[in-house]
Amino acid sequence: MAKPPPKDPGSIEGLLEIMAALRDPNGGCPWDLEQTFATIAPYTIEEAYEVADAIHEGDMAGLKGELGDLLFQVVYHARMAEEAGSFDFHEVVKSISEKMLRRHPHVFGEADIASAEAQTRNWEEIKAAERKAAKATSLLDDVPKALPALTRAEKITKRVARVGFDWQSPETVYAKLEEEIGEVKEAAASGDKAAIQDELGDVLFVVANLCRKYGVDPEAALAGTNRKFASRWRYIEAEAGKAGKRLEDLSITELDAHWEAAKAFDPK
């Protein structure tokens, strides 16, 4: 027997009703009933990236839909937690509300914070106090392990830099980068793939540090290069198609010529 739709599908309560119906053992969706925190987590991450894509494209209609998808992920996790007797959606809302009140004493209290820079420092001080209260054993305890590796590297180095463990200038990072590249070459000469992977990881870690020194998000930097490369490659494919040639039939000289021409059409 079909379940009745929520009275107000445009409300949070309506969305919670939909989620509860999907997870109802009596007439719910078989797929939804099979899901766990672990199986849903990849979708949560995917939806967050789709939000970012819509923002990058300036697609406001798309953004509305993607934000809805992301909100549904929060509702999904909260519903499974409620079924397990851990917490429900309203407790999630209360938790984030209390955190925002606590971390913005200049808005909801008497603190005087005049700039974004001062707020960032205050935010980090409050977070440090929260870690201490939670009896964290390391500065790195709350740096998520599931973050993209470059982002996590930047956050790890940013965290330890606050207590003075940092390169003094970009120039010192350049020197370290040259050292690490030399070690990659040595590992490559040995043919030891495990060593090559380890040394390349060191190079990427240093590059993440260099990004931090210049205030650049390493993921955004690499995403931009990926878009640029893809745009140039599509140009090459189009030019080959116009000439009636397969990519395999183009010489490296022709490919390079098309590549140089494609630079004029790089995404901004």
N, C-alpha and C positions, 0 to 999 in steps of 0.2 A: 504494500500500500504506500502510495506516494506521501512524502512528508509535506506539510504546508510550508510555503515560503515565509520568511520573517515579515513581520508587519512593517518594519522600517529598514529596508535593505541599505539605506544610506547612512545608517548609524553604526557605531562600534558594536552596540548590543546586537544589531541585526547580523553583522559579520560573525560575531561569536556564536550566534544561533546556527548559522550556516556551517561553521566549523564543527560544532557539536553534532549536527545532523550527519555530516560526512563521516564522523568517527563513531557514530552510534552502532553498536553491534547488531541492533535490530533494524535492519533496513538501510544501513549506511553504505558508503562506497567501499567495495572490497579492496581497491588499491590503497585508499587512504587508511583503512584499518590495518593494513600490513606495515605501514611506515613506522619508523623509530626516529629518535633524535639523530642517530648516525646516518640513516638513509636520507633524511631531509636536509641535513647540513650542507651537502653540495649544492642543493637547489637554492638555499639561502645565500650562499656565496655568489652563485650565478646571477641571482636577481639583483644583488648589490652592484655587480658589474654592469648589468643591463641599465640600471639607474644611471650609472656613470656615463655609459654610452649615449643615452638620451640627452643628458646634460651637455656632453661634448658636441653633439649634433645640433643642439639648440631646438630639439624637438619637444615642445611643451605638451602636445597631445600625447606623444609617446611617454613623456616623463610621468604624466598623470597615471597612465596605465602601469608603468613599471613601479612607481611608488606604491600603487595598490598591491602589486604582486609581492613587493618586499614586506608591506604591512601584513599580508596574509601569512608570510613566513613566520613573523613574530606571533601571530595568533595561533598558528599551527604548533609551534614549540610550546606555547603557553598551555594549549589544550592538552597536549601529551603530558605536560608536567602536572596539570590539574588531575588528570586521570591517575597519575602515579601518587597523588596526594602530596606533592611537593609545594606547588604554588599555582596561582591562576593568573589570568591576564591582568586583572585589576591590581594584583600585587606587583606585577611588572611595572605598571604605570606608576604606582606609588613609589616604587624603588627609584625610578629615574627622576621622578618629580622631587623627591627628597634630595637626591644627588645634585640636581641643578640648583636647588635652593641653597644647599650647603656650599657649592662651588662658586656661587655668585653673591658673596656677602655685600658687594658694592651696589647690587640691585635690590636685594631683599633684606639688607641689613644696614649697618652704619659704616661699613668700611669705605675708605676713600681711595678709589683706583681710577686714575685719570687717563690711562692710555692702554691700547691693546697689548703693548709689550709688558706693562706692569701687570695686566690681567693674566698674561701667559705665565709670568713668574709666580703669581699668587696661586694660579690653578695648579701648577706643579708642586708648590708647597703644600697645598691642601691634599693633593694626591699622595704625596709622601707621608703626610700625617695619617691618611687612610690606610696606607700600606703598613705603617707602624702599628696602628690599632688592630689591623688584621693579623698582626704578628708575622708579616712576610719575612722570609729568611734571606732574601736577595733583592737587590735593586731591580732585577730582571724578572721577578716572579709574575708580574702582570703584563709582560709583553707577550701577546698571543703567539703561540707556536704555529698556528694555522695561517698567519699572515704570509703574503707573498715574500719570498726570501729576501729580495732587495729591500722591501719596505721594512722587514724585521731587522735587517742589518742596520739600516739607518736609525731605527728606533733604539736598538741596543746601544749603538755608539753615542747617540744623543743622551741616553740615560746615564751612561758611565762618564760622559763628558762633564756632567753636572758636578761630579765630585773631583774633577781635575784630571781624569784619565783621558787625555786627548792630545792630538797633534796641535802644535801651537799655531800653525798657519797652513794655507793650501800648499805652499812650497814644500813643507815637510811631508805632506801627503804625496806629492808628486815623486819625491825621492823614494818613498816606500813603495809606490806603484811600480817604479822602474826596477826596484829590488825584486818585487814579486814576479814581474814579467820575466826577469832573468831566471828565477827559480822554475817558472813554467818551462822555459827553454831547456833547462837542465833535466827536468823530469821527462820532457818529450824526447830528449836525446837518449835517455835510459830505456824508453819504451814501456815504462811502468804506468799503466793506465790509471791505477788507483792514485799514484802520486800526481799524475797530470790533473786528475779531477780535484784533488786536494789543493794543488797550487792555483788552479783556475778559480776555485772557490775563494782563495785568499785575494786574488786580483779583484773579483767582484765585490768582496767585502771592503777593500780599500776604495774602489770606485764609489760605493755607497757613502763612504766617509767623505770623499771629495764632493759629492753632491750636497751633503749636509753642510760642508764648509761654505758652499756658495748659495745655500738656501734653496736648493733644487730638489724636488721630489724625484727620486731615482726611477720609480715606476712610471711617473708621468713623462720623464725624459725618454725612457726606453719605449713607452707607448707611442710617443711622437715619432721616434725613429722608425718604429714598425709601420706606422701609417705612411710615412714618407717613402719607405722602401716599397710597400705594397702599391702605392700610387705610381711610382716609377716603373715597377714591373708591369702593371696593367698597361701603361703607355707603350712599353716594349711589345707586349702581346698585341696591342691594337695596331702598331706600326707593322709588325710582321704579318698580321692579317690583311692589312691594306695591300701589302706587296705579294700576297698569295703565298707566303712562305711559312713553313713550320719553324718553331723556335729552334728545333734541333738542327735546322739547315743554316742558321745564322752563324757566322764566324764570331770569334770573340771580339774582333775589331768592330764588326757591325753592332754587336750587343753593346759594346762600350760607347759607340757613337749614339745609339738610341738612348742609352742611360744618361749621357751628358745632355742630350736634348730634353729628356724628361724632367730635368732639374727645374726647368722654367715653369713646370706645372705642379711643383711641390705644394701640398696642403699647408695652409697657414695656421 
